[in-house]
Amino acid sequence: MRKALLLMVPALLALACATLIPPTAVPTQALTPTSSASPEPTLSPSASPSPTLATTPSLTPYPAFAYAATLWPTPTAPSALDCRLNWQSPGNGIKFKPRDSFSAGWKVTNTGTATWTPGSVEFDYVGGAKLYIYPRVQLRTGVPPGQSVILTAEMRAPKNLSRYTTYWSLRQESKYFCTVALTIYVEQ
């Protein structure tokens, strides 16, 4: 009950704020925040405009109203296949010599509603730099909701000096979920 009330408060605030701005004051183009020193308009009616508002060419609503929807996303039903990244090793930005071999690992928690079972869920290379030795890694054990697993891939740094990013994801049949990435630098 308390959680439902907490989720309703942002919607009610947005609704209340929307009724405070007269429809003629809302521009038809997108709002962009500015750092100008012009005064913020008041929404209280007055018989004559104040001297500071008289020099302002148009009434601009406070920009926070435009962003209210992005601050509190609408809750969605939990997905059967979802995860949370806890940590990765090595961290992004690590430096390797050309052709160095290394293992990359990501600890993820199953935040979905379905158990990840070996044979039906795989850890696959999905894009970016082809640093892998093997593009597909099988899960060794099942991972029920709420449990964590370390996903590991054996990799090799390319021979050319540059920055490389590789992307990996868990996959069940044709559905990809839980995408992770690693960025490395190859230097001398």
SEMARMI-591905 format. One line per field, with one value per atom (N, C-alpha, C): x, y, z; residue number from 1; atom name. Coordinates in Angstrom, 1 decimal, m for minus. Example, Ala and Ser with C-alpha at 12.3 -4.5 7.8 and 13.67 -1.06 7.14 Angstrom:
xx: [13.2; 12.3; 13.2; 12.8; 13.7; 12.9]
yy: [m5.7; m4.5; m3.3; m2.2; m1.1; 0.0]
zz: [7.8; 7.8; 7.8; 7.1; 7.1; 7.9]
nr: [1; 1; 1; 2; 2; 2]
atom: [N; CA; C; N; CA; C]
This chain:
xx: [0.8; 0.0; 0.9; 1.9; 2.8; 3.5; 4.0; 4.7; 3.8; 2.5; 1.6; 1.4; 1.3; 1.2; 2.4; 3.6; 4.8; 4.9; 4.4; 4.4; 3.4; 2.3; 1.3; 1.7; 2.5; 2.8; 3.4; 4.4; 5.0; 3.9; 3.0; 2.0; 1.0; 0.7; m0.2; 0.5; 1.8; 2.5; 2.6; 2.8; 2.9; 1.5; 0.4; m0.9; m1.2; m0.9; m1.1; m0.3; 0.9; 1.7; 1.2; 0.7; 0.2; m1.1; m1.8; m3.0; m2.7; m1.5; m1.1; m0.7; m0.2; 0.3; m0.9; m1.3; m2.3; m1.9; m2.9; m2.5; m1.9; m2.2; m1.6; m0.1; 0.3; 1.7; 2.6; 2.1; 3.0; 3.4; 4.7; 5.1; 4.8; 4.8; 4.5; 5.8; 7.0; 8.3; 8.8; 9.9; 10.5; 11.1; 11.1; 11.7; 13.2; 14.0; 15.4; 15.8; 16.4; 16.8; 17.9; 17.8; 18.9; 19.4; 20.5; 21.2; 21.1; 20.1; 19.9; 19.5; 19.7; 19.4; 18.0; 17.2; 15.8; 15.0; 14.1; 13.3; 12.3; 12.0; 11.0; 9.6; 8.7; 7.4; 6.6; 5.7; 4.8; 3.5; 2.8; 1.6; 0.3; 0.6; m0.6; m1.0; m2.4; m2.9; m2.6; m2.4; m2.2; m2.8; m3.3; m3.9; m3.0; m1.7; m0.8; 0.5; 1.2; 2.5; 3.5; 4.4; 5.4; 6.5; 7.3; 8.2; 9.2; 9.6; 10.6; 10.0; 8.7; 8.1; 7.7; 7.6; 7.2; 8.3; 9.6; 10.7; 10.9; 10.3; 10.4; 9.5; 10.0; 9.2; 8.1; 8.3; 7.2; 7.3; 6.2; 6.1; 6.7; 7.7; 8.3; 8.1; 7.4; 7.2; 8.5; 8.5; 9.6; 10.0; 11.2; 11.6; 11.5; 11.4; 11.3; 10.1; 9.0; 7.8; 8.0; 8.8; 9.1; 9.8; 10.5; 11.3; 10.7; 9.5; 8.9; 8.6; 8.3; 8.0; 9.3; 10.5; 11.7; 12.3; 11.8; 12.4; 11.8; 10.5; 9.9; 9.3; 10.0; 9.4; 8.2; 7.4; 6.2; 6.7; 6.2; 6.7; 6.1; 6.9; 6.5; 6.6; 5.9; 5.9; 7.3; 7.7; 9.0; 9.1; 10.3; 10.6; 11.0; 10.7; 11.2; 12.7; 13.3; 14.8; 15.3; 16.0; 16.6; 17.7; 18.6; 19.7; 20.2; 21.1; 21.8; 23.3; 24.1; 25.5; 26.0; 26.8; 27.3; 28.8; 29.6; 31.0; 31.5; 32.6; 33.3; 34.8; 35.5; 37.0; 37.6; 38.5; 39.1; 38.1; 38.4; 37.6; 37.8; 36.9; 37.0; 38.3; 39.0; 40.1; 41.4; 41.4; 42.7; 43.6; 44.9; 45.8; 46.5; 46.6; 47.2; 48.3; 49.3; 50.2; 49.6; 50.0; 49.5; 49.6; 48.5; 48.4; 48.4; 48.2; 48.1; 46.8; 46.9; 45.6; 45.2; 43.8; 43.3; 41.9; 41.4; 40.0; 39.2; 38.0; 37.1; 35.9; 35.5; 34.4; 33.4; 32.2; 31.1; 30.2; 30.1; 29.2; 27.8; 26.8; 25.5; 24.5; 23.4; 22.3; 21.1; 20.5; 19.2; 18.1; 17.6; 16.6; 15.2; 15.2; 14.0; 13.2; 12.2; 11.3; 11.6; 12.5; 12.7; 14.2; 14.3; 15.7; 16.4; 17.7; 18.6; 19.2; 18.9; 19.3; 20.4; 21.4; 22.4; 21.7; 22.2; 21.5; 20.5; 19.8; 18.8; 19.2; 20.2; 20.7; 22.2; 22.7; 24.1; 24.7; 26.0; 26.6; 27.4; 26.9; 27.4; 28.1; 29.1; 29.6; 28.5; 28.2; 27.2; 27.6; 28.8; 29.2; 30.5; 30.9; 32.1; 33.4; 34.5; 35.7; 35.7; 36.2; 36.2; 37.5; 37.4; 38.5; 38.4; 37.4; 37.1; 38.0; 38.2; 38.8; 37.7; 36.6; 35.4; 34.3; 33.4; 32.4; 31.1; 31.1; 29.9; 30.4; 29.8; 30.2; 28.9; 28.9; 27.8; 27.7; 26.5; 26.4; 26.7; 27.3; 27.7; 26.6; 25.9; 24.8; 23.6; 22.5; 21.3; 21.4; 20.7; 20.7; 19.3; 18.7; 17.4; 17.2; 16.0; 15.9; 16.4; 17.1; 17.8; 19.2; 19.6; 20.9; 21.9; 23.2; 24.2; 25.1; 25.8; 26.7; 27.8; 29.0; 30.1; 30.2; 30.0; 30.1; 31.5; 32.2; 33.6; 33.9; 34.7; 35.1; 36.6; 37.2; 38.6; 38.9; 39.8; 40.0; 41.5; 41.8; 43.1; 43.1; 44.1; 44.2; 44.6; 44.1; 44.5; 46.0; 46.6; 48.0; 48.1; 47.1; 47.2; 46.9; 47.7; 47.5; 46.3; 45.3; 44.1; 43.2; 42.0; 41.0; 40.0; 39.6; 38.6; 37.5; 36.3; 35.2; 34.5; 34.2; 33.5; 32.2; 31.2; 29.9; 29.4; 28.9; 28.5; 27.1; 26.3; 25.0; 24.5; 23.7; 23.0; 22.0; 21.7; 20.7; 19.9; 18.6; 17.7; 17.0; 17.2; 16.7; 17.1; 16.1; 16.4; 16.3; 16.1; 16.0; 17.3; 17.9; 19.1; 18.7; 19.5; 19.2; 20.5; 20.6; 21.8; 23.1; 23.1; 24.2; 25.3; 26.5; 27.7; 28.7; 29.7; 30.7; 32.0; 33.1; 34.5; 35.2; 35.9; 36.7; 38.1; 39.0; 40.5; 41.3; 42.5; 43.5; 44.6; 45.1; 46.3; 47.4; 48.4; 49.6; 50.9; 51.9; 53.3; 53.8]
yy: [m1.2; 0.0; 1.2; 1.2; 2.4; 2.6; 1.5; 1.6; 2.2; 1.8; 2.3; 3.8; 4.2; 5.7; 6.4; 5.9; 6.5; 6.6; 5.7; 5.7; 6.7; 7.0; 7.9; 9.4; 9.6; 11.0; 11.8; 11.2; 12.0; 12.3; 11.3; 11.6; 12.7; 12.7; 13.7; 15.1; 15.1; 16.4; 16.9; 16.0; 16.4; 16.9; 16.3; 16.7; 18.1; 18.2; 19.5; 20.6; 20.4; 21.4; 21.7; 20.7; 21.0; 21.9; 21.8; 22.6; 24.1; 24.3; 25.7; 26.5; 25.9; 26.6; 26.8; 28.0; 28.2; 27.7; 27.1; 26.5; 27.5; 28.8; 29.8; 30.1; 29.7; 29.9; 28.8; 27.7; 26.5; 26.7; 26.7; 26.8; 25.5; 25.6; 24.4; 23.7; 24.3; 23.7; 23.2; 22.3; 21.7; 22.8; 22.5; 23.5; 23.1; 24.1; 23.9; 24.8; 24.2; 25.0; 26.0; 27.2; 28.2; 28.7; 29.4; 29.9; 31.4; 32.0; 33.4; 33.9; 35.2; 35.7; 36.4; 36.1; 36.7; 36.1; 36.9; 36.4; 35.3; 34.4; 33.4; 34.0; 33.7; 34.3; 33.8; 34.6; 34.2; 33.8; 32.9; 32.4; 33.0; 34.0; 34.6; 35.7; 35.9; 37.0; 38.3; 39.3; 40.7; 41.6; 42.8; 43.7; 44.4; 44.6; 45.2; 44.4; 44.2; 43.4; 44.1; 43.4; 44.0; 44.5; 45.5; 46.1; 45.1; 44.1; 43.2; 42.2; 41.9; 41.0; 41.8; 43.1; 43.9; 43.9; 43.7; 43.7; 42.3; 41.3; 39.9; 39.7; 39.3; 39.2; 38.2; 37.0; 36.0; 35.3; 34.7; 33.9; 32.6; 32.2; 30.9; 30.1; 28.9; 28.1; 27.6; 27.3; 26.7; 25.4; 25.2; 24.0; 22.7; 22.7; 21.4; 20.6; 21.3; 20.6; 19.7; 20.1; 19.3; 18.0; 18.0; 16.8; 15.9; 16.3; 15.5; 14.1; 13.8; 12.4; 11.6; 12.2; 11.4; 11.1; 11.9; 11.7; 10.5; 10.1; 9.0; 8.1; 7.1; 6.3; 5.5; 5.2; 4.4; 3.0; 2.4; 1.0; 0.1; m0.9; m2.0; m3.3; m4.2; m5.6; m6.2; m7.0; m7.6; m8.5; m8.4; m9.3; m10.7; m11.6; m13.0; m13.1; m12.3; m12.4; m11.0; m10.8; m9.5; m9.7; m8.7; m8.8; m7.4; m7.5; m6.3; m6.6; m5.7; m5.9; m5.5; m6.3; m6.0; m5.5; m6.2; m5.7; m6.4; m5.9; m6.5; m6.5; m7.4; m7.5; m8.0; m7.4; m6.1; m5.0; m3.8; m2.6; m2.0; m1.2; m0.5; 0.4; 0.5; 1.4; 0.7; m0.6; m1.3; m1.4; m1.4; m1.4; m2.8; m3.2; m4.5; m4.3; m5.1; m5.2; m5.9; m5.7; m6.5; m8.0; m8.6; m10.1; m10.7; m9.9; m10.4; m11.2; m12.3; m13.1; m12.7; m12.7; m12.3; m12.9; m13.0; m13.4; m12.1; m12.0; m11.0; m11.6; m11.0; m11.5; m10.4; m10.8; m9.9; m10.7; m10.1; m10.7; m10.1; m10.9; m10.4; m11.1; m10.4; m11.0; m11.1; m12.3; m12.5; m11.8; m10.7; m9.9; m10.1; m11.1; m11.5; m12.5; m13.1; m14.0; m15.5; m15.7; m17.0; m17.5; m18.7; m19.3; m19.4; m19.0; m19.2; m20.6; m21.5; m22.9; m23.1; m24.0; m24.4; m25.1; m24.8; m25.4; m24.5; m23.7; m22.8; m21.4; m21.0; m19.7; m19.8; m19.0; m18.9; m17.5; m17.3; m16.1; m15.9; m14.9; m14.8; m13.4; m13.4; m12.2; m11.6; m10.3; m9.7; m8.6; m8.0; m6.9; m6.3; m5.3; m4.5; m5.3; m5.0; m5.7; m7.2; m8.0; m9.4; m9.8; m9.6; m9.9; m11.4; m12.1; m13.4; m14.5; m15.5; m16.7; m17.7; m17.7; m18.5; m17.5; m17.4; m16.4; m16.8; m18.0; m18.5; m19.2; m18.9; m19.6; m20.2; m21.4; m22.1; m21.8; m21.6; m21.6; m22.9; m22.9; m24.2; m24.7; m23.7; m24.0; m23.2; m23.6; m22.7; m21.5; m20.4; m19.2; m18.8; m19.1; m18.7; m17.2; m16.7; m15.3; m14.9; m13.8; m13.3; m13.8; m14.8; m15.4; m14.7; m14.8; m14.2; m15.3; m14.9; m15.7; m14.9; m15.4; m14.7; m15.3; m14.4; m14.8; m14.5; m15.5; m15.3; m15.6; m14.8; m15.0; m14.9; m15.8; m15.8; m14.9; m13.9; m12.9; m12.8; m12.1; m11.8; m10.3; m9.5; m8.2; m8.2; m7.3; m7.3; m6.8; m7.0; m6.6; m5.1; m4.4; m3.0; m2.2; m1.1; m0.2; 0.7; 0.6; 1.4; 1.1; 1.7; 1.4; 0.4; m0.5; m1.6; m1.8; m1.9; m2.2; m3.5; m4.4; m5.7; m5.8; m6.3; m6.4; m7.9; m8.3; m9.6; m9.6; m10.7; m10.7; m12.1; m12.3; m13.6; m13.7; m15.0; m15.2; m16.5; m16.4; m17.5; m17.6; m18.6; m18.7; m17.5; m16.7; m15.5; m14.2; m14.3; m13.1; m12.9; m11.7; m11.3; m10.4; m10.6; m9.8; m9.7; m8.8; m8.6; m8.4; m7.3; m7.0; m6.3; m6.7; m6.1; m5.7; m4.9; m4.4; m4.3; m4.3; m4.1; m3.3; m2.2; m1.4; m1.5; m1.8; m1.9; m1.0; m0.8; 0.0; m1.0; m1.0; m1.8; m0.8; m0.9; 0.0; m0.7; m0.1; m0.7; m0.7]
zz: [0.0; 0.0; 0.0; 0.9; 1.0; m0.3; m1.0; m2.2; m3.3; m3.3; m4.3; m4.1; m2.9; m2.6; m3.1; m2.8; m3.2; m4.8; m5.5; m6.9; m7.5; m6.7; m7.2; m6.9; m5.9; m5.6; m6.8; m7.5; m8.7; m9.7; m10.0; m11.0; m10.5; m9.3; m8.8; m8.8; m8.5; m8.5; m10.0; m10.9; m12.3; m12.8; m12.4; m12.7; m12.1; m10.9; m10.2; m10.8; m11.2; m11.9; m13.2; m13.9; m15.3; m15.2; m14.2; m14.1; m13.7; m13.2; m12.8; m14.0; m15.1; m16.2; m17.2; m17.5; m18.5; m19.8; m20.6; m21.9; m22.9; m22.7; m23.6; m23.3; m22.1; m21.7; m22.1; m22.4; m22.8; m24.3; m24.6; m26.0; m26.7; m28.0; m28.8; m29.1; m28.9; m29.2; m27.9; m28.0; m26.8; m25.9; m24.6; m23.7; m23.5; m23.5; m23.2; m22.1; m21.0; m19.9; m20.3; m19.8; m20.0; m18.7; m18.8; m17.6; m17.6; m18.3; m18.3; m16.9; m16.7; m15.4; m15.4; m16.4; m16.4; m15.3; m14.8; m13.6; m14.0; m13.1; m13.3; m13.2; m14.1; m14.0; m12.8; m12.4; m11.3; m11.9; m11.3; m11.9; m11.2; m10.3; m9.6; m10.5; m10.6; m11.5; m10.9; m11.8; m11.3; m12.3; m11.8; m12.7; m13.6; m13.2; m14.1; m14.0; m15.1; m15.0; m14.2; m13.6; m12.8; m13.7; m13.3; m14.2; m14.8; m14.0; m14.4; m15.5; m15.4; m16.4; m17.7; m17.6; m18.7; m19.8; m19.3; m20.3; m20.9; m20.3; m20.8; m22.0; m23.2; m24.3; m24.3; m23.6; m23.5; m22.2; m21.8; m20.6; m20.8; m20.1; m20.2; m19.0; m19.1; m17.9; m17.3; m16.0; m15.4; m16.0; m16.5; m17.2; m16.5; m15.2; m14.5; m14.8; m15.2; m15.6; m16.8; m17.7; m18.9; m18.6; m17.5; m17.2; m16.1; m15.6; m14.5; m14.9; m16.2; m16.6; m16.6; m16.8; m16.8; m15.4; m14.4; m13.0; m12.4; m12.6; m12.0; m13.1; m13.6; m14.7; m14.2; m15.1; m14.8; m14.5; m13.4; m13.1; m14.1; m14.5; m15.4; m14.7; m15.3; m14.8; m14.9; m13.9; m14.0; m15.2; m15.9; m17.0; m16.6; m17.4; m17.1; m17.1; m18.1; m18.2; m18.0; m16.9; m16.6; m15.6; m15.6; m14.6; m14.2; m13.2; m12.7; m12.6; m13.2; m13.1; m11.8; m11.1; m9.8; m9.9; m10.7; m10.9; m12.2; m12.6; m13.7; m13.5; m14.0; m13.9; m15.2; m15.8; m15.4; m15.6; m15.0; m15.2; m16.6; m17.0; m18.3; m18.2; m19.4; m19.5; m19.2; m18.9; m18.6; m19.8; m19.6; m20.8; m20.9; m22.1; m22.4; m23.5; m23.5; m24.6; m25.8; m27.0; m28.2; m27.9; m28.2; m28.2; m26.8; m25.7; m24.4; m24.2; m23.5; m23.2; m21.9; m21.7; m20.4; m20.3; m19.0; m18.8; m18.4; m18.9; m18.5; m17.8; m16.7; m15.9; m15.5; m15.4; m15.0; m14.0; m12.8; m11.8; m12.0; m12.3; m12.5; m11.6; m11.3; m10.5; m11.3; m11.2; m12.0; m11.3; m11.9; m11.3; m12.1; m12.9; m13.6; m12.8; m13.4; m12.8; m13.2; m14.2; m14.7; m14.3; m14.1; m13.8; m15.1; m15.1; m16.2; m16.1; m17.1; m17.0; m18.0; m17.7; m18.6; m19.8; m21.0; m22.2; m22.8; m22.0; m22.6; m22.6; m21.7; m21.6; m21.9; m22.8; m23.1; m23.0; m22.8; m22.8; m24.1; m24.9; m26.3; m26.6; m27.5; m28.0; m28.9; m28.8; m29.7; m30.5; m30.3; m31.1; m30.6; m31.4; m31.1; m31.5; m30.8; m31.1; m30.8; m31.7; m31.6; m30.7; m29.5; m28.6; m28.1; m28.3; m27.8; m28.3; m27.5; m28.0; m28.4; m27.6; m27.9; m27.9; m28.9; m29.0; m28.2; m27.6; m26.9; m25.6; m24.5; m23.2; m22.6; m22.3; m21.7; m20.2; m19.6; m18.2; m17.6; m16.4; m15.8; m14.8; m14.2; m13.3; m13.5; m13.0; m13.1; m12.1; m12.5; m11.7; m11.5; m10.3; m10.0; m9.8; m9.8; m9.5; m8.2; m8.1; m6.9; m6.7; m7.4; m7.3; m8.3; m8.0; m8.9; m9.5; m10.6; m11.3; m11.9; m12.0; m12.7; m14.1; m15.1; m16.5; m16.9; m17.5; m17.8; m19.3; m19.9; m21.3; m21.5; m22.2; m22.4; m23.6; m23.5; m24.6; m24.9; m26.0; m26.4; m27.0; m26.5; m27.0; m28.5; m29.4; m30.8; m30.9; m32.1; m32.3; m32.5; m33.0; m33.3; m32.1; m32.0; m30.8; m31.0; m30.1; m30.2; m29.0; m29.0; m28.0; m28.6; m27.8; m28.2; m27.2; m27.7; m26.8; m27.4; m26.5; m26.9; m26.1; m26.7; m26.1; m26.0; m24.9; m24.6; m24.0; m24.2; m23.7; m23.4; m22.4; m22.2; m23.3; m23.7; m24.7; m24.4; m24.6; m24.5; m25.8; m26.6; m28.0; m28.7; m29.2; m30.0; m29.1; m27.8; m26.9; m26.2; m26.5; m25.8; m24.6; m23.5; m22.3; m21.5; m20.6; m19.7; m20.5; m21.3; m22.1; m21.3; m21.4; m20.7; m21.7; m21.3; m22.2; m21.5; m22.2; m21.7; m22.7; m22.2; m23.1; m22.6; m23.5; m23.2; m24.1; m23.8; m24.6; m24.9; m26.1; m26.5; m26.7; m25.9; m25.9; m25.9; m26.2; m26.1; m24.8]
nr: [1; 1; 1; 2; 2; 2; 3; 3; 3; 4; 4; 4; 5; 5; 5; 6; 6; 6; 7; 7; 7; 8; 8; 8; 9; 9; 9; 10; 10; 10; 11; 11; 11; 12; 12; 12; 13; 13; 13; 14; 14; 14; 15; 15; 15; 16; 16; 16; 17; 17; 17; 18; 18; 18; 19; 19; 19; 20; 20; 20; 21; 21; 21; 22; 22; 22; 23; 23; 23; 24; 24; 24; 25; 25; 25; 26; 26; 26; 27; 27; 27; 28; 28; 28; 29; 29; 29; 30; 30; 30; 31; 31; 31; 32; 32; 32; 33; 33; 33; 34; 34; 34; 35; 35; 35; 36; 36; 36; 37; 37; 37; 38; 38; 38; 39; 39; 39; 40; 40; 40; 41; 41; 41; 42; 42; 42; 43; 43; 43; 44; 44; 44; 45; 45; 45; 46; 46; 46; 47; 47; 47; 48; 48; 48; 49; 49; 49; 50; 50; 50; 51; 51; 51; 52; 52; 52; 53; 53; 53; 54; 54; 54; 55; 55; 55; 56; 56; 56; 57; 57; 57; 58; 58; 58; 59; 59; 59; 60; 60; 60; 61; 61; 61; 62; 62; 62; 63; 63; 63; 64; 64; 64; 65; 65; 65; 66; 66; 66; 67; 67; 67; 68; 68; 68; 69; 69; 69; 70; 70; 70; 71; 71; 71; 72; 72; 72; 73; 73; 73; 74; 74; 74; 75; 75; 75; 76; 76; 76; 77; 77; 77; 78; 78; 78; 79; 79; 79; 80; 80; 80; 81; 81; 81; 82; 82; 82; 83; 83; 83; 84; 84; 84; 85; 85; 85; 86; 86; 86; 87; 87; 87; 88; 88; 88; 89; 89; 89; 90; 90; 90; 91; 91; 91; 92; 92; 92; 93; 93; 93; 94; 94; 94; 95; 95; 95; 96; 96; 96; 97; 97; 97; 98; 98; 98; 99; 99; 99; 100; 100; 100; 101; 101; 101; 102; 102; 102; 103; 103; 103; 104; 104; 104; 105; 105; 105; 106; 106; 106; 107; 107; 107; 108; 108; 108; 109; 109; 109; 110; 110; 110; 111; 111; 111; 112; 112; 112; 113; 113; 113; 114; 114; 114; 115; 115; 115; 116; 116; 116; 117; 117; 117; 118; 118; 118; 119; 119; 119; 120; 120; 120; 121; 121; 121; 122; 122; 122; 123; 123; 123; 124; 124; 124; 125; 125; 125; 126; 126; 126; 127; 127; 127; 128; 128; 128; 129; 129; 129; 130; 130; 130; 131; 131; 131; 132; 132; 132; 133; 133; 133; 134; 134; 134; 135; 135; 135; 136; 136; 136; 137; 137; 137; 138; 138; 138; 139; 139; 139; 140; 140; 140; 141; 141; 141; 142; 142; 142; 143; 143; 143; 144; 144; 144; 145; 145; 145; 146; 146; 146; 147; 147; 147; 148; 148; 148; 149; 149; 149; 150; 150; 150; 151; 151; 151; 152; 152; 152; 153; 153; 153; 154; 154; 154; 155; 155; 155; 156; 156; 156; 157; 157; 157; 158; 158; 158; 159; 159; 159; 160; 160; 160; 161; 161; 161; 162; 162; 162; 163; 163; 163; 164; 164; 164; 165; 165; 165; 166; 166; 166; 167; 167; 167; 168; 168; 168; 169; 169; 169; 170; 170; 170; 171; 171; 171; 172; 172; 172; 173; 173; 173; 174; 174; 174; 175; 175; 175; 176; 176; 176; 177; 177; 177; 178; 178; 178; 179; 179; 179; 180; 180; 180; 181; 181; 181; 182; 182; 182; 183; 183; 183; 184; 184; 184; 185; 185; 185; 186; 186; 186; 187; 187; 187; 188; 188; 188]
atom: [N; CA; C; N; CA; C; N; CA; C; N; CA; C; N; CA; C; N; CA; C; N; CA; C; N; CA; C; N; CA; C; N; CA; C; N; CA; C; N; CA; C; N; CA; C; N; CA; C; N; CA; C; N; CA; C; N; CA; C; N; CA; C; N; CA; C; N; CA; C; N; CA; C; N; CA; C; N; CA; C; N; CA; C; N; CA; C; N; CA; C; N; CA; C; N; CA; C; N; CA; C; N; CA; C; N; CA; C; N; CA; C; N; CA; C; N; CA; C; N; CA; C; N; CA; C; N; CA; C; N; CA; C; N; CA; C; N; CA; C; N; CA; C; N; CA; C; N; CA; C; N; CA; C; N; CA; C; N; CA; C; N; CA; C; N; CA; C; N; CA; C; N; CA; C; N; CA; C; N; CA; C; N; CA; C; N; CA; C; N; CA; C; N; CA; C; N; CA; C; N; CA; C; N; CA; C; N; CA; C; N; CA; C; N; CA; C; N; CA; C; N; CA; C; N; CA; C; N; CA; C; N; CA; C; N; CA; C; N; CA; C; N; CA; C; N; CA; C; N; CA; C; N; CA; C; N; CA; C; N; CA; C; N; CA; C; N; CA; C; N; CA; C; N; CA; C; N; CA; C; N; CA; C; N; CA; C; N; CA; C; N; CA; C; N; CA; C; N; CA; C; N; CA; C; N; CA; C; N; CA; C; N; CA; C; N; CA; C; N; CA; C; N; CA; C; N; CA; C; N; CA; C; N; CA; C; N; CA; C; N; CA; C; N; CA; C; N; CA; C; N; CA; C; N; CA; C; N; CA; C; N; CA; C; N; CA; C; N; CA; C; N; CA; C; N; CA; C; N; CA; C; N; CA; C; N; CA; C; N; CA; C; N; CA; C; N; CA; C; N; CA; C; N; CA; C; N; CA; C; N; CA; C; N; CA; C; N; CA; C; N; CA; C; N; CA; C; N; CA; C; N; CA; C; N; CA; C; N; CA; C; N; CA; C; N; CA; C; N; CA; C; N; CA; C; N; CA; C; N; CA; C; N; CA; C; N; CA; C; N; CA; C; N; CA; C; N; CA; C; N; CA; C; N; CA; C; N; CA; C; N; CA; C; N; CA; C; N; CA; C; N; CA; C; N; CA; C; N; CA; C; N; CA; C; N; CA; C; N; CA; C; N; CA; C; N; CA; C; N; CA; C; N; CA; C; N; CA; C; N; CA; C; N; CA; C; N; CA; C; N; CA; C; N; CA; C; N; CA; C; N; CA; C; N; CA; C; N; CA; C; N; CA; C; N; CA; C; N; CA; C; N; CA; C; N; CA; C; N; CA; C; N; CA; C; N; CA; C; N; CA; C; N; CA; C; N; CA; C; N; CA; C; N; CA; C; N; CA; C; N; CA; C; N; CA; C; N; CA; C; N; CA; C; N; CA; C; N; CA; C; N; CA; C; N; CA; C; N; CA; C; N; CA; C; N; CA; C]
